[in-house]
Amino acid sequence: MEEFLQRRAEITRNKILEIAEIEFSEKGFYGSRVDEIASKAGVNKALIYKYFGSKEELYETIFSIVYERFSKLERQLISVEGLDFKSKMRRFVELDFLFLKENPTYVRMLMWENLNNAKYYRKKNLGNTKSVILEGLEHLLDDARKEFDVPTEVNAKQILLTIYGCGFNYFSNSATMMGFLGDDMMEDLILKERIDSVVNMIMAYVSGGGCA
């Protein structure tokens, strides 16, 4: 009986998290209401406070869960063996774009977080993963130097800014870009063209032929 009740509580908690993620991603922290989350999750508002303590703690839990998905991806991004540098960069960009396409709540929550001056990002100290990914990119650059001449001014931080900037901008602005470009930005061919462009930009930068 106790196991059944624990399982039921876990299902209820997960339902709250599922609804809260959608609400916070669509309306941000300040626009979301616990009453509405409770109603859509089919639970009493008091139960949300029992599980999470406060609206702020619920938001922090959601933000950590959403960001952890990206952290797992980052660990994959630098786990590449047996590929040349361009292939490694293509894999990096492809995985980044695929993640952003499949995780729209991550994109929207990060947009809200930037509007709020990264309040919860800093509070939860989520920037630690960046040192890991930068270190991984530096190792990839070391590998590139074994393949071809890389200018001394080339650095991993600029490559990371290019990949993340191009990817996040693409998906956070896809609705308006669809309007003035007339393209379905989520279509596979359009995505491939953009990925090709980003990879070519990086290759031009590391070979001394352009800016990242």
Backbone as JSON, one array per atom type, in Angstrom:
{
  "sequence": "MEEFLQRRAEITRNKILEIAEIEFSEKGFYGSRVDEIASKAGVNKALIYKYFGSKEELYETIFSIVYERFSKLERQLISVEGLDFKSKMRRFVELDFLFLKENPTYVRMLMWENLNNAKYYRKKNLGNTKSVILEGLEHLLDDARKEFDVPTEVNAKQILLTIYGCGFNYFSNSATMMGFLGDDMMEDLILKERIDSVVNMIMAYVSGGGCA",
  "N": [[0.82, -1.21, 0.0], [1.91, 1.22, 0.85], [3.91, 1.55, -1.05], [2.35, 1.87, -3.33], [1.08, 4.31, -2.77], [3.29, 6.0, -2.73], [4.11, 5.81, -5.37], [1.9, 6.91, -6.62], [2.02, 9.51, -5.62], [4.4, 10.32, -6.83], [3.67, 10.27, -9.54], [1.76, 12.31, -9.52], [3.36, 14.5, -8.75], [5.1, 14.64, -10.94], [3.27, 15.31, -12.92], [2.54, 17.86, -12.13], [5.01, 19.14, -12.5], [5.27, 18.87, -15.27], [3.11, 20.44, -16.27], [3.75, 22.89, -15.09], [6.19, 23.49, -16.31], [5.4, 24.07, -18.94], [3.72, 26.29, -18.47], [5.47, 28.19, -17.2], [7.33, 28.49, -19.25], [5.83, 29.66, -21.23], [4.77, 31.97, -20.06], [6.57, 33.04, -18.31], [8.16, 33.62, -15.07], [6.85, 35.64, -13.55], [4.44, 35.99, -14.86], [3.08, 33.63, -14.61], [0.71, 31.64, -12.76], [0.13, 30.01, -9.69], [-2.38, 28.99, -9.08], [-3.46, 28.49, -11.62], [-1.68, 26.59, -12.64], [-2.16, 24.5, -10.84], [-4.87, 23.98, -11.41], [-4.76, 23.11, -14.12], [-3.17, 20.89, -13.79], [-4.8, 19.34, -12.35], [-4.89, 19.25, -9.56], [-4.99, 20.13, -6.05], [-4.17, 23.43, -5.02], [-2.77, 23.61, -2.64], [-1.33, 21.28, -2.56], [0.75, 21.66, -4.34], [2.29, 23.54, -2.96], [2.97, 21.93, -0.84], [4.65, 20.01, -2.02], [6.64, 21.61, -3.22], [7.07, 23.96, -1.81], [7.09, 26.81, -2.5], [6.1, 29.15, -5.08], [8.38, 30.2, -6.27], [10.33, 28.28, -5.64], [9.3, 26.14, -7.06], [9.59, 27.11, -9.66], [12.4, 27.29, -9.78], [13.05, 24.6, -9.58], [11.95, 23.61, -11.97], [13.45, 25.11, -13.84], [16.03, 24.16, -13.35], [15.72, 21.46, -14.08], [15.1, 21.69, -16.83], [17.42, 22.97, -17.73], [19.32, 21.05, -17.13], [18.89, 19.13, -19.05], [20.08, 20.29, -21.26], [22.68, 20.42, -20.33], [23.38, 17.72, -20.28], [23.43, 17.27, -23.01], [25.61, 18.89, -23.7], [27.73, 17.44, -22.67], [27.77, 15.36, -24.45], [28.49, 16.7, -26.74], [31.23, 17.15, -26.73], [32.28, 14.67, -26.76], [33.79, 13.15, -28.89], [35.32, 11.03, -31.16], [37.75, 9.9, -33.54], [37.1, 11.5, -35.75], [37.56, 14.07, -38.25], [38.37, 17.6, -37.82], [36.4, 19.31, -38.99], [34.22, 17.59, -39.24], [33.75, 17.06, -36.57], [32.93, 19.6, -35.7], [30.63, 19.87, -37.23], [29.03, 17.84, -36.14], [28.75, 18.86, -33.56], [27.33, 21.29, -34.01], [25.02, 20.29, -35.28], [23.89, 18.66, -33.24], [23.37, 20.61, -31.33], [21.48, 22.27, -32.67], [19.45, 20.38, -33.13], [18.71, 19.74, -30.52], [17.65, 22.23, -29.65], [15.51, 22.49, -31.39], [13.89, 20.36, -30.59], [13.32, 20.99, -28.0], [11.53, 23.28, -27.18], [10.62, 24.52, -24.83], [12.92, 24.93, -23.37], [14.21, 26.9, -24.88], [12.37, 29.05, -24.67], [12.27, 29.43, -21.87], [14.87, 30.21, -21.36], [14.9, 32.6, -22.72], [13.13, 34.12, -21.14], [14.65, 34.09, -18.81], [16.88, 35.58, -19.53], [15.65, 38.05, -19.88], [15.14, 38.59, -17.26], [17.6, 39.15, -16.28], [19.2, 36.9, -15.84], [18.62, 35.84, -13.29], [17.85, 33.42, -11.85], [19.46, 31.6, -13.08], [22.0, 32.39, -12.27], [21.65, 32.16, -9.52], [21.29, 29.41, -9.16], [23.72, 28.61, -9.94], [24.39, 27.65, -12.54], [26.22, 28.01, -14.53], [28.52, 26.52, -14.45], [28.88, 24.39, -16.23], [29.83, 25.52, -18.52], [32.59, 25.85, -18.37], [33.42, 23.28, -18.74], [32.58, 22.67, -21.37], [34.0, 24.6, -22.79], [36.61, 23.84, -22.26], [36.56, 21.38, -23.55], [36.21, 22.23, -26.2], [38.6, 23.55, -26.57], [40.37, 21.42, -26.59], [39.52, 20.23, -28.95], [40.32, 22.2, -30.73], [43.07, 21.97, -30.43], [43.41, 19.51, -31.65], [42.69, 20.28, -34.21], [44.84, 21.88, -34.93], [46.72, 20.03, -35.48], [45.93, 19.14, -37.89], [45.81, 21.28, -39.7], [47.04, 24.66, -40.36], [46.32, 26.87, -37.8], [45.37, 30.09, -36.96], [46.92, 32.02, -34.36], [45.25, 33.71, -32.92], [42.79, 32.55, -32.87], [40.24, 31.27, -30.85], [38.57, 29.14, -28.43], [36.37, 30.23, -27.11], [35.2, 32.11, -28.86], [34.31, 30.43, -30.88], [32.4, 28.94, -29.48], [30.58, 31.0, -28.82], [29.71, 31.66, -31.37], [28.42, 29.27, -32.23], [26.43, 28.85, -30.21], [25.19, 31.34, -30.25], [24.24, 31.57, -32.93], [22.58, 29.32, -33.05], [20.68, 29.67, -30.89], [19.59, 32.17, -31.54], [18.39, 31.54, -33.97], [16.27, 29.77, -33.27], [14.89, 31.14, -31.25], [13.94, 33.3, -32.6], [12.45, 32.28, -34.65], [9.72, 32.44, -35.36], [9.22, 35.12, -36.22], [11.12, 35.25, -38.24], [10.13, 33.38, -40.03], [8.03, 34.86, -40.98], [9.16, 37.12, -42.44], [10.98, 35.91, -44.15], [9.62, 33.92, -45.39], [9.96, 31.21, -45.19], [9.66, 27.88, -43.82], [11.06, 27.57, -40.89], [11.57, 25.32, -39.43], [11.75, 23.24, -41.13], [13.46, 20.42, -42.47], [15.34, 20.72, -44.62], [15.8, 23.49, -44.67], [16.87, 23.83, -42.13], [19.2, 22.29, -42.41], [20.61, 23.82, -44.29], [21.15, 26.07, -42.77], [22.73, 25.01, -40.73], [24.91, 24.1, -42.26], [25.88, 26.59, -43.06], [26.7, 27.73, -40.61], [28.71, 25.92, -39.83], [30.53, 26.3, -41.95], [31.21, 28.94, -41.45], [32.6, 28.71, -39.04], [34.74, 27.1, -39.87], [35.97, 28.83, -41.66], [36.84, 30.76, -39.89], [38.67, 29.34, -38.18], [40.59, 28.69, -40.0], [41.67, 31.04, -40.71], [40.36, 32.63, -42.51], [38.18, 34.25, -42.0], [35.7, 35.68, -39.72], [34.52, 34.42, -36.59]],
  "CA": [[0.0, 0.0, 0.0], [2.8, 2.38, 0.93], [4.57, 1.69, -2.36], [1.33, 2.4, -4.24], [0.9, 5.73, -2.46], [4.5, 6.7, -3.17], [4.05, 5.87, -6.83], [0.84, 7.87, -6.97], [2.56, 10.84, -5.32], [5.4, 10.6, -7.85], [2.94, 10.59, -10.76], [1.17, 13.64, -9.32], [4.45, 15.48, -8.76], [5.57, 14.76, -12.32], [2.24, 16.03, -13.66], [2.71, 19.27, -11.76], [6.22, 19.62, -13.18], [4.98, 18.93, -16.7], [2.27, 21.61, -16.51], [4.49, 24.09, -14.68], [7.19, 23.78, -17.35], [4.7, 24.73, -20.05], [3.25, 27.6, -18.01], [6.6, 29.09, -17.0], [7.99, 28.77, -20.53], [4.96, 30.52, -22.03], [4.4, 33.22, -19.38], [7.62, 33.48, -17.42], [7.89, 33.45, -13.64], [5.91, 36.63, -13.03], [3.14, 35.87, -15.51], [2.45, 32.34, -14.29], [-0.02, 31.6, -11.49], [0.05, 28.68, -9.08], [-3.77, 28.55, -9.22], [-3.66, 27.96, -12.97], [-0.9, 25.35, -12.72], [-2.9, 23.49, -10.07], [-6.09, 23.64, -12.15], [-4.41, 22.33, -15.31], [-2.6, 19.61, -13.35], [-5.87, 18.6, -11.69], [-4.56, 19.06, -8.14], [-5.24, 21.25, -5.15], [-3.02, 24.33, -4.94], [-2.01, 23.31, -1.42], [-0.44, 20.16, -2.84], [1.94, 22.23, -4.97], [3.11, 24.12, -1.89], [3.48, 20.81, -0.04], [5.76, 19.39, -2.74], [7.7, 22.52, -3.67], [7.3, 25.04, -0.86], [6.66, 28.12, -3.0], [6.13, 29.32, -6.54], [9.77, 30.41, -6.67], [11.03, 26.99, -5.58], [8.8, 25.35, -8.19], [10.26, 27.63, -10.86], [13.81, 26.89, -9.73], [13.09, 23.16, -9.89], [11.71, 23.48, -13.41], [14.58, 25.67, -14.58], [17.15, 23.23, -13.19], [15.42, 20.27, -14.89], [15.22, 22.06, -18.24], [18.82, 23.25, -18.05], [20.08, 19.8, -17.03], [18.78, 18.46, -20.36], [21.11, 20.87, -22.12], [23.98, 20.02, -19.78], [23.64, 16.37, -20.77], [23.81, 17.41, -24.41], [26.96, 19.45, -23.78], [28.7, 16.37, -22.43], [27.84, 14.61, -25.71], [29.1, 17.53, -27.79], [32.7, 17.08, -26.73], [32.67, 13.25, -26.76], [33.94, 12.77, -30.29], [36.58, 10.34, -31.47], [37.88, 9.35, -34.88], [36.58, 12.39, -36.78], [38.37, 15.26, -38.49], [37.85, 18.76, -37.1], [35.16, 19.79, -39.58], [33.16, 16.63, -38.88], [33.45, 17.28, -35.15], [32.15, 20.82, -35.61], [29.3, 19.6, -37.79], [28.28, 17.08, -35.13], [28.47, 19.81, -32.48], [26.27, 22.21, -34.44], [23.81, 19.49, -35.52], [23.31, 18.28, -31.95], [22.85, 21.83, -30.7], [20.25, 22.66, -33.38], [18.43, 19.36, -32.9], [18.22, 19.92, -29.15], [16.81, 23.43, -29.58], [14.28, 22.2, -32.12], [13.07, 19.41, -29.84], [13.09, 21.48, -26.64], [11.11, 24.68, -27.24], [10.48, 25.12, -23.5], [14.25, 25.4, -22.98], [14.44, 28.17, -25.58], [11.53, 30.1, -24.1], [12.65, 29.73, -20.49], [16.12, 30.96, -21.39], [14.53, 33.95, -23.13], [12.62, 34.77, -19.93], [15.74, 34.24, -17.86], [17.69, 36.72, -19.98], [14.88, 39.26, -19.58], [15.24, 38.8, -15.81], [19.02, 39.32, -15.94], [19.76, 35.6, -15.42], [18.48, 35.77, -11.83], [17.85, 32.05, -11.33], [20.64, 30.95, -13.66], [23.11, 32.69, -11.37], [21.33, 31.64, -8.19], [21.51, 27.96, -9.16], [25.12, 28.4, -10.34], [24.33, 26.73, -13.66], [27.26, 28.32, -15.5], [29.7, 25.65, -14.29], [29.06, 23.5, -17.38], [30.52, 26.23, -19.6], [34.03, 25.59, -18.3], [33.61, 21.94, -19.3], [32.43, 22.72, -22.82], [35.12, 25.39, -23.31], [37.8, 22.98, -22.2], [36.4, 20.4, -24.61], [36.47, 22.89, -27.48], [40.05, 23.82, -26.65], [40.99, 20.16, -27.01], [39.2, 20.06, -30.37], [41.2, 23.12, -31.46], [44.4, 21.35, -30.42], [43.36, 18.5, -32.7], [42.66, 20.98, -35.5], [46.19, 22.37, -35.21], [47.48, 18.9, -36.02], [45.44, 18.92, -39.25], [46.1, 22.43, -40.56], [47.49, 25.85, -39.64], [45.26, 27.63, -37.13], [45.92, 31.35, -36.46], [47.06, 32.06, -32.9], [44.16, 34.47, -32.29], [41.58, 31.72, -32.82], [40.02, 30.73, -29.51], [37.37, 28.32, -28.26], [35.24, 31.04, -26.66], [34.53, 32.69, -30.03], [33.6, 29.33, -31.56], [31.22, 28.65, -28.67], [29.65, 32.11, -28.99], [29.13, 31.54, -32.71], [27.48, 28.14, -32.28], [25.27, 29.09, -29.35], [24.5, 32.54, -30.73], [23.51, 31.26, -34.16], [21.52, 28.36, -32.75], [19.63, 30.25, -30.06], [18.93, 33.22, -32.32], [17.58, 30.89, -35.0], [15.05, 29.2, -32.72], [14.14, 32.13, -30.47], [13.34, 34.25, -33.53], [11.94, 31.53, -35.81], [8.37, 32.88, -35.75], [9.32, 36.34, -37.01], [11.89, 34.96, -39.46], [9.21, 32.73, -40.96], [7.22, 35.9, -41.58], [9.79, 37.95, -43.47], [11.72, 35.1, -45.12], [8.67, 33.06, -46.09], [10.39, 29.81, -45.09], [9.38, 27.14, -42.59], [12.38, 27.46, -40.29], [11.72, 24.0, -38.83], [11.87, 22.24, -42.2], [14.78, 19.79, -42.43], [16.25, 21.29, -45.61], [16.16, 24.84, -44.22], [17.77, 23.64, -40.99], [20.49, 21.81, -42.92], [21.3, 24.95, -44.92], [21.66, 26.94, -41.71], [23.83, 24.28, -40.08], [26.04, 24.18, -43.19], [26.4, 27.96, -43.02], [27.41, 27.92, -39.34], [29.94, 25.12, -39.9], [31.44, 26.98, -42.87], [31.66, 30.14, -40.75], [33.61, 28.27, -38.07], [35.92, 26.64, -40.61], [36.64, 30.02, -42.18], [37.49, 31.4, -38.74], [39.83, 28.59, -37.69], [41.61, 28.61, -41.05], [42.17, 32.38, -40.93], [39.69, 33.27, -43.63], [36.99, 35.01, -41.63], [35.41, 35.88, -38.3], [33.52, 33.52, -36.01]],
  "C": [[0.86, 1.27, 0.0], [3.5, 2.63, -0.4], [3.6, 2.28, -3.38], [1.15, 3.89, -4.03], [2.1, 6.56, -2.9], [4.52, 6.87, -4.68], [3.02, 6.88, -7.29], [1.32, 9.3, -6.73], [3.58, 11.26, -6.37], [4.74, 10.99, -9.17], [2.34, 11.99, -10.67], [2.23, 14.73, -9.39], [4.95, 15.71, -10.18], [4.56, 15.51, -13.19], [2.32, 17.52, -13.38], [3.91, 19.87, -12.48], [5.98, 19.8, -14.67], [4.17, 20.18, -17.04], [3.02, 22.89, -16.2], [5.55, 24.47, -15.71], [6.56, 24.52, -18.52], [4.3, 26.15, -19.66], [4.39, 28.59, -17.87], [7.27, 29.44, -18.32], [7.15, 29.73, -21.37], [4.76, 31.9, -21.4], [5.5, 33.77, -18.48], [7.24, 33.3, -15.96], [6.78, 34.38, -13.17], [4.52, 36.52, -13.66], [2.39, 34.6, -15.18], [1.8, 32.4, -12.91], [-0.11, 30.17, -10.97], [-1.36, 28.12, -9.2], [-3.99, 27.88, -10.57], [-2.89, 26.66, -13.17], [-1.63, 24.22, -12.02], [-4.13, 23.03, -10.83], [-5.78, 22.75, -13.35], [-3.81, 20.97, -14.95], [-3.64, 18.74, -12.65], [-5.58, 18.3, -10.23], [-4.97, 20.29, -7.34], [-3.99, 22.11, -5.05], [-2.14, 24.03, -3.73], [-1.01, 22.18, -1.64], [0.86, 20.64, -3.5], [2.87, 22.82, -3.91], [3.7, 23.03, -0.99], [4.71, 20.2, -0.7], [6.94, 20.34, -2.95], [7.94, 23.72, -2.77], [6.77, 26.4, -1.28], [6.69, 28.13, -4.52], [7.58, 29.47, -7.03], [10.55, 29.1, -6.66], [10.58, 26.06, -6.7], [9.48, 25.79, -9.47], [11.72, 27.19, -10.9], [13.97, 25.41, -10.06], [12.93, 22.94, -11.38], [12.92, 23.95, -14.21], [15.79, 24.74, -14.51], [16.96, 21.98, -14.05], [15.64, 20.57, -16.37], [16.68, 22.29, -18.61], [19.68, 21.99, -18.0], [20.01, 19.02, -18.33], [19.86, 18.98, -21.3], [22.5, 20.5, -21.63], [24.37, 18.62, -20.23], [24.07, 16.4, -22.22], [25.24, 17.9, -24.52], [28.03, 18.39, -23.55], [28.85, 15.49, -23.67], [28.63, 15.37, -26.76], [30.61, 17.37, -27.87], [33.2, 15.64, -26.69], [32.75, 12.75, -28.19], [35.31, 12.16, -30.52], [36.56, 9.9, -32.93], [37.32, 10.2, -36.0], [37.57, 13.53, -37.02], [37.66, 16.47, -37.86], [36.51, 19.24, -37.67], [33.99, 18.87, -39.23], [32.76, 16.78, -37.42], [32.59, 18.53, -34.97], [30.74, 20.63, -36.16], [28.44, 18.84, -36.77], [27.86, 17.99, -33.99], [27.27, 20.68, -32.85], [24.95, 21.45, -34.66], [23.12, 19.12, -34.21], [22.69, 19.48, -31.25], [21.53, 22.24, -31.34], [19.13, 21.66, -33.13], [17.85, 19.5, -31.5], [17.26, 21.1, -29.07], [15.48, 23.23, -30.3], [13.34, 21.35, -31.29], [12.73, 19.88, -28.42], [12.7, 22.96, -26.64], [10.94, 25.32, -25.86], [11.83, 25.61, -22.98], [14.52, 26.77, -23.6], [13.66, 29.29, -24.92], [11.93, 30.45, -22.66], [13.97, 30.49, -20.42], [15.87, 32.4, -21.84], [14.01, 34.74, -21.92], [13.75, 35.04, -18.94], [16.65, 35.4, -18.25], [16.98, 38.04, -19.72], [14.96, 39.62, -18.1], [16.69, 38.84, -15.34], [19.64, 38.06, -15.33], [19.69, 35.37, -13.91], [18.62, 34.34, -11.3], [19.01, 31.23, -11.89], [21.84, 31.16, -12.74], [22.89, 32.08, -9.98], [21.61, 30.14, -8.09], [22.91, 27.59, -9.62], [25.23, 27.42, -11.51], [25.42, 26.97, -14.71], [28.47, 27.41, -15.43], [29.95, 24.78, -15.51], [29.84, 24.18, -18.49], [32.02, 25.98, -19.57], [34.34, 24.22, -18.9], [33.57, 21.99, -20.81], [33.56, 23.54, -23.45], [36.4, 24.58, -23.33], [37.75, 21.93, -23.3], [36.69, 20.99, -25.98], [37.95, 23.21, -27.66], [40.81, 22.57, -27.09], [40.73, 19.9, -28.5], [40.06, 20.99, -31.23], [42.63, 22.58, -31.5], [44.49, 20.28, -31.5], [43.4, 19.15, -34.08], [44.06, 21.45, -35.9], [47.1, 21.27, -35.73], [47.1, 18.62, -37.48], [45.85, 20.04, -40.2], [46.54, 23.61, -39.69], [46.3, 26.62, -39.09], [45.88, 28.92, -36.58], [45.92, 31.39, -34.93], [45.89, 32.77, -32.22], [42.84, 33.68, -32.2], [41.42, 31.14, -31.41], [38.65, 30.06, -29.39], [36.15, 29.15, -27.87], [34.47, 31.64, -27.84], [33.76, 31.63, -30.82], [32.31, 29.01, -30.81], [30.16, 29.74, -28.83], [28.96, 32.04, -30.35], [28.08, 30.44, -32.75], [26.23, 28.43, -31.47], [24.48, 30.31, -29.81], [23.66, 32.26, -31.96], [22.35, 30.32, -33.89], [20.37, 28.98, -31.98], [18.87, 31.34, -30.81], [17.98, 32.62, -33.34], [16.24, 30.45, -34.42], [14.24, 30.2, -31.9], [13.44, 33.14, -31.37], [12.68, 33.58, -34.74], [10.58, 32.03, -36.29], [8.43, 34.13, -36.62], [10.1, 36.11, -38.3], [11.04, 34.24, -40.49], [8.4, 33.78, -41.71], [7.93, 36.66, -42.68], [10.64, 37.17, -44.47], [10.79, 34.21, -45.95], [9.04, 31.59, -46.07], [9.89, 29.19, -43.79], [10.72, 26.83, -41.94], [12.63, 26.1, -39.63], [11.85, 22.89, -39.87], [13.31, 21.72, -42.26], [15.77, 20.43, -43.39], [16.72, 22.68, -45.19], [17.13, 24.76, -43.04], [19.16, 23.2, -41.45], [21.29, 22.96, -43.54], [21.9, 25.86, -43.86], [22.83, 26.29, -40.98], [25.07, 24.33, -40.95], [26.71, 25.55, -43.12], [27.21, 28.21, -41.74], [28.73, 27.15, -39.34], [30.97, 25.8, -40.8], [32.02, 28.25, -42.24], [32.79, 29.79, -39.76], [34.89, 27.85, -38.78], [36.7, 27.81, -41.2], [37.42, 30.71, -41.07], [38.76, 30.66, -38.32], [40.94, 28.47, -38.74], [42.15, 30.0, -41.42], [41.5, 33.14, -42.04], [38.47, 34.08, -43.28], [36.82, 35.1, -40.13], [34.37, 34.88, -37.82], [32.39, 34.35, -35.43]]
}
